[in-house]
Amino acid sequence: MELFSAAWVLPLQSAEIIRNGGVVIDGDAIVAVGPSDQLKKQHPQAQCRDFPDAVILPGLVNAHCHLDRTGFYERYTVETDTGLSSVAWFLEGLHYLSKTSSGVVAKKMEQTLTQMVASGITCVGAMVHYEGAFPILKSSPMRGVIFQEILSGPDRQAQQRFEVALALIEQYLDVKPGHLKIGFGPHSAYVLSKNLLNIISKHAKDARLPLQIHAAETFSEMEFFFESKGLIATQLFPAIGWEELPPAHMKTPVQHLEDIGFFSTPLSIVGGYHLSASDFPRLARNLAKVVYAPGANRRFRLGSLPLKQLMEHGIPVALGTEILSNAEGFDLWDEMRLALKEGSSPLPTPLELLKMATSGGAFALGFENEIGSLTAGKKADFIVVRKPACETDSPDTLCRELILQTQHSCVRNVYIAGKAVV
C-alpha cells in the first residue's frame, strides 16, 4: 500500500479540490483520497511518496484520434493553411494510408503512443483503418478502445471493410488483456449506406461493443443531408466513385441516424458542432456522448460547439484530437489551452475542461466505472504534474494555470493501474 501526497490533488469526480492532499493505492486500485495528514493517520502502514511541489490528477483520456494517420498529420499543424477543405483532408488521409507501408504506419503508431503517455494520456480512443492496430496498442501500457474504421473510400469497398472489421473483432473479442477494448468505427453517415449503418449498430448492440462515428461535424454534412448538395456531393462522391447522389433527406445527420436505428446502442459522436434544437434531446435519451476536438475546429473552422445546450441536456463532453496539436503529437494540454480561448459557446471553465479531458473521456469510451477520476474503488491511473506558478493560491487559479503552463516536461510521473510507466 502506498500514499502519494502533493500540494494539490484534483479528484475531478466533484468540484472538490484538495489542498495538501493524497491518494492511497493498494495494488492497481485507489483505496482512499483526501487530506494527506488524515490519510497518514488512517493508513499508517502505507509507504509515503511525497511530491510537495506538484499536483496529482487523473490520467488524461484522449477520446478520439486517428493513430494510423500520424505520418500524414506530421505535414501540418493546427495553424497550417493548406487550402484543404475537410473533405479534401479526408481524401488525402485515405491516399496516405493506401500508399504507405504497414511497417511505417506501425512505427509511427508506436512512437505516437509513447509521446501520448509522456504527456499524461493514459487512455485513448483510436479510430483506425490499419488492421494491425490491436497488437500495437495491446503492447502499450495505455488503456484504450480501438474503433476499427469502416468507410467507403476510392475503392468503394465499404462492405469488405465491414467484414474485415467484423473478423478482427471476432479475433480479438475473447482476448482479455485487461486494458483494451475493440469496437466499430463507421467513419460517418455520409460515406456508408443506411443499411450497412443499421447492420453495424445491431452487431454492436448484440455483442455490447463500443461504437464511435463522426456526426454533425461540418456544415457540408448538414447541407448534404438536407439538400443532397455541397462539398460532399461535388467533391467526395465523385472521388470515391459513387455515380448517383441519394435524394435529399431533409433532416439532420443525428435525425437520420436515429431514424435508421443507429442509436440502439450507446455511442460517442465526434463533432456535434451543427445540432438542431431537436437533436439535443435525441442525443440525451440515447445516452450519446460528444467528443470535442478544438484543434481540428480551428484548423477547419467547423463551427461553435453548443456547450451550453449539451450541458443542459446532461450530454457528456470529452476531448479528442483530430490532428496533431504540435510537433510532439496528440497533446490534450494544447487542446485544453485552445478551448479556453475559442471554439464553443460559452467557453468552458478550466475545471470543466479538466473534467472533459478525464472523466468526460472515460464516459465516452465506456471506462467510467474504472477510470476518469480519483475515486476509491477505481483503477489507480493518475499523473503527477509540476505545480504551476500562481499569483493567487486558489483552486480556480490553479486549474487555469495548470492548463496554461503544463508542457510535456512538466509531467513528472505517470501511473497506470498503480504502476509507474513514466
VEXDREN-2710 file (C-alpha; in Angstrom, 1 decimal):
% VEXDREN-2710
k/r/px/py/pz
1/MET/0.0/0.0/0.0
2/GLU/1.3/3.5/-1.0
3/LEU/0.3/7.0/-0.1
4/PHE/1.0/9.6/-2.8
5/SER/0.8/13.2/-1.5
6/ALA/1.1/16.5/-3.2
7/ALA/0.5/20.2/-2.8
8/TRP/-2.8/19.8/-4.6
9/VAL/-5.0/16.8/-5.5
10/LEU/-7.7/17.1/-8.2
11/PRO/-10.1/14.2/-7.8
12/LEU/-12.3/15.6/-10.6
13/GLN/-15.3/13.5/-9.5
14/SER/-16.8/16.5/-8.0
15/ALA/-15.9/20.2/-7.6
16/GLU/-13.7/19.4/-4.6
17/ILE/-10.0/20.2/-5.0
18/ILE/-7.8/19.1/-2.1
19/ARG/-5.0/21.3/-0.8
20/ASN/-2.2/19.2/0.6
21/GLY/-4.0/16.1/-0.5
22/GLY/-3.2/12.5/-1.0
23/VAL/-4.2/9.3/-2.8
24/VAL/-3.8/5.9/-1.2
25/ILE/-3.4/2.9/-3.6
26/ASP/-3.2/-0.8/-3.0
27/GLY/-2.1/-2.8/-6.0
28/ASP/-3.9/-1.4/-9.0
29/ALA/-6.7/0.3/-7.2
30/ILE/-7.4/3.5/-5.3
31/VAL/-8.3/2.9/-1.7
32/ALA/-8.8/6.5/-0.4
33/VAL/-8.5/10.2/-1.4
34/GLY/-8.4/13.1/1.0
35/PRO/-6.1/15.4/3.0
36/SER/-2.7/13.8/3.3
37/ASP/-2.5/14.3/7.1
38/GLN/-5.7/12.4/7.6
39/LEU/-4.7/9.6/5.2
40/LYS/-1.5/9.1/7.1
41/LYS/-3.4/8.5/10.3
42/GLN/-5.9/6.3/8.7
43/HIS/-3.3/4.2/6.8
44/PRO/-0.1/4.2/8.9
45/GLN/1.2/1.2/7.1
46/ALA/1.2/2.9/3.7
47/GLN/4.6/3.8/2.2
48/CYS/4.7/7.5/1.6
49/ARG/5.6/9.2/-1.7
50/ASP/5.6/12.9/-1.3
51/PHE/5.5/15.5/-4.1
52/PRO/5.4/18.8/-2.3
53/ASP/5.7/21.0/-5.4
54/ALA/3.3/19.0/-7.6
55/VAL/-0.3/18.3/-8.5
56/ILE/-1.9/14.9/-8.7
57/LEU/-4.8/14.3/-11.0
58/PRO/-6.4/11.5/-13.0
59/GLY/-4.7/10.4/-16.2
60/LEU/-5.9/12.2/-19.3
61/VAL/-8.2/10.4/-21.7
62/ASN/-7.9/11.2/-25.5
63/ALA/-11.4/10.1/-26.6
64/HIS/-10.7/10.2/-30.3
65/CYS/-7.7/10.2/-32.7
66/HIS/-6.6/8.6/-35.9
67/LEU/-3.3/7.0/-34.8
68/ASP/-2.6/5.4/-38.2
69/ARG/-2.7/8.8/-39.9
70/THR/0.1/10.3/-37.8
71/GLY/2.6/10.3/-40.7
72/PHE/0.1/12.3/-42.8
73/TYR/-0.7/14.7/-40.0
74/GLU/3.0/15.5/-39.5
75/ARG/3.0/17.5/-42.6
76/TYR/0.7/20.1/-41.0
77/THR/0.0/21.9/-37.7
78/VAL/-3.2/23.4/-36.4
79/GLU/-2.2/26.7/-37.9
80/THR/-1.0/25.4/-41.3
81/ASP/-3.0/26.9/-44.2
82/THR/-3.0/24.1/-46.7
83/GLY/-6.1/25.2/-48.6
84/LEU/-7.6/21.8/-48.0
85/SER/-11.3/21.6/-47.1
86/SER/-12.3/18.9/-44.5
87/VAL/-13.5/16.8/-47.5
88/ALA/-10.1/17.1/-49.3
89/TRP/-8.3/16.4/-46.0
90/PHE/-10.3/13.2/-45.6
91/LEU/-9.4/12.1/-49.1
92/GLU/-5.7/13.0/-48.6
93/GLY/-5.6/10.9/-45.5
94/LEU/-7.0/7.9/-47.3
95/HIS/-4.4/8.4/-50.0
96/TYR/-1.7/8.4/-47.4
97/LEU/-2.9/5.1/-45.9
98/SER/-3.1/3.4/-49.4
99/LYS/0.4/4.5/-50.3
100/THR/2.3/4.0/-47.0
101/SER/3.7/0.6/-46.0
102/SER/2.3/-1.2/-43.0
103/GLY/5.8/-1.1/-41.3
104/VAL/5.9/2.7/-41.5
105/VAL/2.3/3.1/-40.2
106/ALA/3.1/0.7/-37.3
107/LYS/6.3/2.5/-36.3
108/LYS/4.5/5.9/-36.4
109/MET/1.8/4.5/-34.2
110/GLU/4.3/3.1/-31.6
111/GLN/6.1/6.5/-31.5
112/THR/2.8/8.4/-31.0
113/LEU/1.7/6.1/-28.2
114/THR/5.0/6.7/-26.4
115/GLN/4.5/10.5/-26.8
116/MET/1.0/10.3/-25.6
117/VAL/1.9/8.6/-22.3
118/ALA/4.8/11.1/-21.8
119/SER/2.2/13.9/-22.0
120/GLY/0.0/12.3/-19.3
121/ILE/-2.5/10.5/-21.5
122/THR/-3.3/7.1/-20.0
123/CYS/-6.3/6.1/-22.2
124/VAL/-7.1/6.6/-25.8
125/GLY/-9.9/6.1/-28.3
126/ALA/-8.3/5.2/-31.6
127/MET/-10.3/5.1/-34.8
128/VAL/-8.0/3.2/-37.1
129/HIS/-8.0/1.9/-40.7
130/TYR/-4.8/-0.1/-40.1
131/GLU/-5.6/-3.8/-39.4
132/GLY/-2.6/-4.4/-37.2
133/ALA/-3.5/-1.8/-34.6
134/PHE/-4.7/-4.2/-31.8
135/PRO/-1.3/-5.8/-31.1
136/ILE/0.4/-2.4/-31.1
137/LEU/-2.0/-1.0/-28.5
138/LYS/-2.0/-4.2/-26.5
139/SER/1.8/-3.9/-26.1
140/SER/1.3/-0.3/-24.8
141/PRO/0.6/0.2/-21.1
142/MET/-2.3/2.6/-22.0
143/ARG/-5.9/1.7/-21.8
144/GLY/-8.0/2.2/-24.9
145/VAL/-10.6/1.4/-27.4
146/ILE/-9.8/0.5/-30.9
147/PHE/-12.7/1.6/-33.2
148/GLN/-12.0/-0.4/-36.4
149/GLU/-12.7/2.2/-39.1
150/ILE/-15.4/1.4/-41.7
151/LEU/-15.8/3.7/-44.7
152/SER/-16.3/3.8/-48.4
153/GLY/-13.1/5.1/-49.9
154/PRO/-12.0/5.5/-53.5
155/ASP/-12.2/1.7/-53.9
156/ARG/-15.8/1.7/-52.8
157/GLN/-15.2/-1.4/-50.7
158/ALA/-17.4/-0.5/-47.7
159/GLN/-18.9/-4.0/-47.3
160/GLN/-15.4/-5.5/-47.5
161/ARG/-14.1/-3.1/-44.8
162/PHE/-17.0/-4.0/-42.6
163/GLU/-16.3/-7.7/-43.0
164/VAL/-12.6/-7.1/-42.1
165/ALA/-13.6/-5.1/-39.1
166/LEU/-16.0/-7.9/-38.0
167/ALA/-13.3/-10.5/-38.5
168/LEU/-10.8/-8.5/-36.4
169/ILE/-13.4/-8.0/-33.7
170/GLU/-14.2/-11.7/-33.6
171/GLN/-10.5/-12.5/-33.5
172/TYR/-9.8/-10.2/-30.5
173/LEU/-13.1/-10.2/-28.7
174/ASP/-12.2/-13.0/-26.4
175/VAL/-8.7/-11.7/-25.8
176/LYS/-8.8/-10.0/-22.4
177/PRO/-5.7/-8.0/-21.8
178/GLY/-7.5/-6.1/-19.1
179/HIS/-6.9/-2.7/-20.6
180/LEU/-8.1/-2.8/-24.2
181/LYS/-11.4/-3.0/-26.0
182/ILE/-12.3/-3.3/-29.7
183/GLY/-15.4/-2.0/-31.5
184/PHE/-16.7/-0.4/-34.7
185/GLY/-15.8/2.9/-36.1
186/PRO/-18.0/3.7/-39.0
187/HIS/-16.4/7.0/-40.2
188/SER/-19.6/8.9/-40.9
189/ALA/-23.1/8.5/-42.1
190/TYR/-22.4/10.1/-45.5
191/VAL/-19.9/7.5/-46.6
192/LEU/-21.9/4.5/-45.7
193/SER/-25.4/3.3/-46.7
194/LYS/-28.2/3.3/-44.1
195/ASN/-28.5/-0.5/-44.4
196/LEU/-24.8/-1.0/-43.5
197/LEU/-25.0/1.5/-40.7
198/ASN/-28.0/-0.4/-39.3
199/ILE/-26.2/-3.7/-39.5
200/ILE/-23.2/-2.2/-37.7
201/SER/-25.4/-0.9/-35.0
202/LYS/-27.1/-4.2/-34.5
203/HIS/-23.8/-6.1/-34.3
204/ALA/-22.5/-3.5/-31.7
205/LYS/-25.7/-3.9/-29.6
206/ASP/-25.8/-7.7/-29.7
207/ALA/-22.1/-8.0/-28.8
208/ARG/-22.0/-5.0/-26.5
209/LEU/-19.3/-3.4/-28.5
210/PRO/-18.1/0.3/-28.3
211/LEU/-19.2/2.4/-31.2
212/GLN/-18.0/5.8/-32.5
213/ILE/-18.9/7.9/-35.5
214/HIS/-18.2/11.4/-36.9
215/ALA/-21.5/13.3/-37.0
216/ALA/-22.8/16.8/-37.2
217/GLU/-19.2/17.9/-37.7
218/THR/-19.3/20.2/-40.7
219/PHE/-21.7/22.5/-42.4
220/SER/-21.2/20.5/-45.6
221/GLU/-22.6/17.4/-43.8
222/MET/-25.7/19.3/-42.8
223/GLU/-26.1/20.7/-46.4
224/PHE/-25.7/17.2/-47.8
225/PHE/-28.3/15.5/-45.5
226/PHE/-30.9/18.3/-46.0
227/GLU/-30.4/19.0/-49.7
228/SER/-28.0/16.4/-51.1
229/LYS/-25.6/19.0/-52.3
230/GLY/-22.4/20.9/-51.3
231/LEU/-18.8/19.7/-51.0
232/ILE/-19.7/16.1/-50.1
233/ALA/-21.8/15.8/-53.2
234/THR/-19.4/17.7/-55.6
235/GLN/-16.0/16.6/-54.2
236/LEU/-16.3/13.4/-52.1
237/PHE/-18.8/11.3/-54.1
238/PRO/-17.0/11.6/-57.4
239/ALA/-13.7/10.8/-55.7
240/ILE/-15.0/7.6/-54.2
241/GLY/-16.7/6.6/-57.4
242/TRP/-20.4/7.0/-56.4
243/GLU/-22.3/7.9/-59.5
244/GLU/-25.7/8.7/-58.1
245/LEU/-26.5/11.0/-55.2
246/PRO/-29.1/9.9/-52.7
247/PRO/-32.3/12.0/-52.5
248/ALA/-32.4/14.9/-50.1
249/HIS/-33.1/13.6/-46.6
250/MET/-34.4/16.9/-45.3
251/LYS/-33.2/16.1/-41.8
252/THR/-30.1/16.5/-39.7
253/PRO/-27.4/13.8/-39.5
254/VAL/-28.5/13.0/-35.9
255/GLN/-32.1/12.6/-37.0
256/HIS/-31.0/10.4/-39.9
257/LEU/-29.0/8.1/-37.5
258/GLU/-31.9/7.8/-35.1
259/ASP/-34.4/7.1/-37.8
260/ILE/-32.4/4.1/-39.1
261/GLY/-31.9/2.7/-35.6
262/PHE/-28.2/3.6/-35.2
263/PHE/-28.7/4.7/-31.6
264/SER/-29.8/1.3/-30.5
265/THR/-26.6/1.1/-28.5
266/PRO/-24.8/3.9/-26.6
267/LEU/-22.1/5.6/-28.7
268/SER/-19.9/8.6/-28.9
269/ILE/-20.1/11.1/-31.8
270/VAL/-17.1/13.1/-32.9
271/GLY/-18.2/16.7/-33.8
272/GLY/-21.6/17.9/-32.7
273/TYR/-21.0/21.5/-33.9
274/HIS/-24.1/21.5/-36.1
275/LEU/-27.0/20.3/-34.0
276/SER/-30.7/21.4/-34.2
277/ALA/-32.8/22.1/-31.2
278/SER/-34.4/18.6/-31.6
279/ASP/-31.0/16.9/-31.8
280/PHE/-30.1/17.5/-28.1
281/PRO/-33.0/15.5/-26.6
282/ARG/-32.3/12.8/-29.2
283/LEU/-28.6/12.5/-28.0
284/ALA/-29.6/12.7/-24.4
285/ARG/-32.3/9.9/-24.5
286/ASN/-30.0/7.7/-26.5
287/LEU/-27.1/8.2/-23.9
288/ALA/-24.8/9.5/-26.6
289/LYS/-21.6/11.3/-25.8
290/VAL/-19.9/14.1/-27.8
291/VAL/-16.1/14.3/-28.5
292/TYR/-14.8/17.8/-29.0
293/ALA/-11.5/18.4/-30.9
294/PRO/-10.6/22.1/-30.5
295/GLY/-7.5/21.9/-32.8
296/ALA/-9.5/20.5/-35.7
297/ASN/-12.2/23.0/-35.1
298/ARG/-9.7/25.8/-35.5
299/ARG/-7.9/24.2/-38.5
300/PHE/-11.2/23.6/-40.5
301/ARG/-13.4/26.3/-39.0
302/LEU/-16.0/23.8/-38.2
303/GLY/-18.2/26.0/-36.1
304/SER/-19.0/26.7/-32.4
305/LEU/-19.6/23.7/-30.1
306/PRO/-23.0/24.3/-28.4
307/LEU/-21.6/23.6/-25.0
308/LYS/-24.5/25.3/-23.0
309/GLN/-27.1/23.1/-24.6
310/LEU/-25.1/19.9/-24.3
311/MET/-24.6/20.5/-20.6
312/GLU/-28.2/21.5/-20.1
313/HIS/-29.3/18.1/-21.5
314/GLY/-26.7/16.2/-19.5
315/ILE/-24.7/15.0/-22.5
316/PRO/-21.1/14.2/-21.5
317/VAL/-18.5/16.0/-23.4
318/ALA/-15.0/14.5/-23.9
319/LEU/-11.8/15.9/-25.6
320/GLY/-10.1/14.3/-28.6
321/THR/-7.6/15.2/-31.3
322/GLU/-8.4/15.0/-35.0
323/ILE/-5.0/16.4/-36.0
324/LEU/-1.6/16.8/-34.3
325/SER/-1.7/19.5/-31.7
326/ASN/2.1/20.3/-32.1
327/ALA/5.4/18.7/-33.0
328/GLU/5.1/16.4/-30.1
329/GLY/1.9/14.8/-31.4
330/PHE/-1.6/14.5/-30.0
331/ASP/-1.5/16.8/-26.9
332/LEU/-4.6/17.3/-24.8
333/TRP/-2.9/20.1/-22.9
334/ASP/-2.7/22.1/-26.2
335/GLU/-6.3/21.2/-26.9
336/MET/-7.4/22.5/-23.5
337/ARG/-5.4/25.7/-23.9
338/LEU/-7.1/26.3/-27.3
339/ALA/-10.5/25.5/-25.8
340/LEU/-10.0/28.1/-23.1
341/LYS/-9.8/30.8/-25.8
342/GLU/-12.2/29.9/-28.5
343/GLY/-14.4/27.2/-30.2
344/SER/-17.5/26.9/-28.0
345/SER/-20.5/28.8/-26.7
346/PRO/-19.9/29.5/-23.9
347/LEU/-16.2/28.9/-23.3
348/PRO/-15.7/26.1/-20.7
349/THR/-14.2/26.9/-17.3
350/PRO/-10.7/25.4/-16.6
351/LEU/-12.3/22.9/-14.2
352/GLU/-14.9/21.9/-16.8
353/LEU/-12.1/21.4/-19.3
354/LEU/-10.1/19.2/-17.0
355/LYS/-13.2/17.1/-16.4
356/MET/-13.7/16.8/-20.2
357/ALA/-10.1/15.5/-20.5
358/THR/-10.5/12.9/-17.8
359/SER/-14.0/11.8/-16.6
360/GLY/-15.7/13.0/-19.9
361/GLY/-13.3/10.9/-21.9
362/ALA/-13.9/7.9/-19.6
363/PHE/-17.6/8.2/-20.2
364/ALA/-17.2/8.5/-24.0
365/LEU/-15.1/5.3/-24.1
366/GLY/-17.1/3.2/-21.6
367/PHE/-14.5/3.3/-18.9
368/GLU/-16.4/5.5/-16.4
369/ASN/-16.6/2.8/-13.7
370/GLU/-12.8/2.2/-13.9
371/ILE/-11.0/5.5/-14.5
372/GLY/-11.5/9.2/-15.1
373/SER/-11.5/10.4/-11.5
374/LEU/-9.6/9.8/-8.3
375/THR/-12.3/7.8/-6.5
376/ALA/-12.0/4.9/-4.1
377/GLY/-12.5/1.6/-5.9
378/LYS/-11.4/2.9/-9.3
379/LYS/-8.1/1.9/-11.0
380/ALA/-5.0/3.8/-9.9
381/ASP/-4.5/5.7/-13.2
382/PHE/-3.1/9.1/-12.3
383/ILE/-0.4/11.6/-13.2
384/VAL/2.0/13.8/-11.1
385/VAL/2.4/17.3/-12.7
386/ARG/4.7/20.1/-11.7
387/LYS/2.7/22.7/-9.7
388/PRO/2.2/25.8/-11.9
389/ALA/3.3/29.3/-10.7
390/CYS/0.1/31.1/-9.5
391/GLU/-0.4/34.7/-8.5
392/THR/-3.2/33.6/-6.1
393/ASP/-3.4/30.4/-4.1
394/SER/-6.9/29.4/-5.1
395/PRO/-8.4/26.3/-6.8
396/ASP/-9.8/28.3/-9.7
397/THR/-6.4/29.9/-10.4
398/LEU/-4.7/26.5/-10.0
399/CYS/-6.9/24.9/-12.7
400/ARG/-6.4/27.7/-15.1
401/GLU/-2.6/27.9/-14.7
402/LEU/-2.3/24.1/-14.8
403/ILE/-3.8/24.2/-18.3
404/LEU/-1.9/27.2/-19.5
405/GLN/1.6/26.2/-18.2
406/THR/1.7/22.4/-18.4
407/GLN/4.0/21.1/-21.2
408/HIS/5.3/17.5/-21.7
409/SER/8.3/18.3/-19.5
410/CYS/6.0/19.2/-16.6
411/VAL/4.6/15.7/-16.4
412/ARG/6.8/14.1/-13.9
413/ASN/5.2/10.7/-13.3
414/VAL/2.5/8.7/-15.0
415/TYR/0.9/5.7/-13.3
416/ILE/-1.5/3.2/-14.9
417/ALA/-3.1/0.6/-12.7
418/GLY/-0.7/1.6/-9.9
419/LYS/2.4/1.0/-11.9
420/ALA/4.9/3.8/-13.0
421/VAL/5.1/4.0/-16.8
422/VAL/6.9/7.3/-16.9
END
